[in-house]
Amino acid sequence: LASLSQRYGRPPTLDVVHSLLTPIWVPQLRQRWRFRAHRSQLPPGPKTIRTGVRKPWLWFQELTKEYGDGDVVYIQMGPTPTIILGSAQAAWDLLEKRGAIYSSRPRFIMGGELLSGGMRGLMAPSSAFWRRWRKALHNGFMQRQSESYRPIQNLESRVLMHDLLTNPKEFRTHLERYAASVIVTVTYGRRVEDARTDAVVRANAESMSRLTSVNNPGKFAIERYPALKYVPSIFAPWKAEVLRQRQKDINMYLGLVNEVKDKMKREVAVDCFTTYLIDKQENHGLDDLELAYAAGSPFGAGVETSAGSLASFLLACVKFGQGFIPKAQAELDKVVGSDRLPTFEDMVSLPYVTAIVSETLRWRPITVLGGTPRASIADDTYRGMFILKGSIVIAPLWSIHLNENDFPDPHRLLPECFLEERQYPGLFGHSAFGWGRRVCPGLHLGHPSVTLNIARILWGFNVSLAKNERGENIEVDMLVNLFAFSDGFNSSPLPFECLITARSSKHVQVIEQEFQDALRHLKNYAADSED
Ligand code: HEM
């Protein structure tokens, strides 16, 4: 039991016994008692809560403005205390500096435990399993390793520029294809030519929608009464159904890894994250299923975030482009000229373009809630406020990145603020990739993707308001667009129109040439090239 528990965390049998023997109200009573003892020290917060909020980050922002000087707010949602952090400083102090306390996760009984069997590291609490998963992700995507994926990003980005040139109206589809193809190539060693029909993309998208359909706070009684988890499936059709869904995920993830194993045997596999995991399986101590889920992690976390950030950039161009596009193009013309596309190596000489990237990630963060909620594993006191052990801790980037103390005109896209000396608690002057032990492990893949494509779009295209049949501008209203972002865990721009046109015939020629060259190299990664 001791070695099992070391490998897998608390043994499930003890979990069952604990859940069945401990009446549901005992931990709640304990927490209630500690809550009463420290009542006067709790962070400020509202007496009543809202339910059924579709965009909770907008409500959290109201709360952090109204209470606690925009810093720390306490709300009681259901039985669990919830802490909302509304400033970069509070998020840095707790999630980064006190990471030992604030890096676990609350229980996701339907999504994390029943549907995923505890295999999704993103939803796993701090445990031996999570550390092994995290190390594998870290090694696969740390800076040096991610630099080896840059040729793929470069080639796919040339395809993206060509797609924007030849079919600009479908820009969203092109961004999604780009992001999916980079992730699938880096993960499984084969590219995506059409994201709408590609088998790997479709299988992963189905798996993601299975997850989002059960990850719905308040929808399932089991989240409030965890002992229901142990009701035999024969008496609980909902449980039988979720276990059937789990089997589909298992088949998909194992199937994808088995394909790579098969190619490795035939010596036709391209080096990728999965070949790395297979080679180092023993070192990471992952069993076959853990390995298969770990290989699937980048898809869920990396596609929407990268494509959504680029869509936000195009929206920003339509709204504020006149203020920043000419300056960026002047810089690009000086540093790059018009005979070639910008490259990763150019970025150090492009401070204004780099500032646009940072400001885009700040202006409309896709991970509006700051990633998956954390759970605190010990009682803590922060600036005299008491934070109960077991609290859910949310650091919504919507509140943090639009906090007027750090960004005085937060709804405008102003790259200049990333060119000046500025105090900010974090490494990049923004918090778009999170904090501490849970910081985005795909940062060195995602950030260069966004940067290279923003630079190339600015280099090759003018982006402005679309026109209707009468030649009139189709306005993008600021008020509408403040909210014209999707609901859900992440939030990206809802469909909008924009006009993307090449800057000159010379730029067209370069994009065409670089695209043809890219196609030649990309043949090595074609989905059916292994034979
Ligand atoms: C522009 C692109 C991206 C943005 C803005 C972004 C942002 C984030 C944020 C804010 C978090 C939560 C961090 C926290 O809780 O403190 C996160 C977590 C995560 N990201 Fe990214 N991400 C991006 C791209 C990627 C890519 C390309 C990958 C692929 C490897 C990836 C993999 C992950 C994973 C696996 C986690 C969960 C980490 C954990 O729970 O320990 N992300 N990301």
Boltz pocket constraint, residues with backbone or C-beta under 6 A from the ligand:
constraints:
  - pocket:
      binder: B
      contacts: [[A, 121], [A, 122], [A, 123], [A, 134], [A, 137], [A, 141], [A, 297], [A, 298], [A, 299], [A, 301], [A, 302], [A, 303], [A, 305], [A, 306], [A, 309], [A, 366], [A, 367], [A, 370], [A, 371], [A, 372], [A, 431], [A, 432], [A, 433], [A, 434], [A, 435], [A, 436], [A, 437], [A, 438], [A, 439], [A, 440], [A, 441], [A, 442], [A, 443], [A, 445], [A, 446], [A, 447], [A, 450]]
      max_distance: 6.0
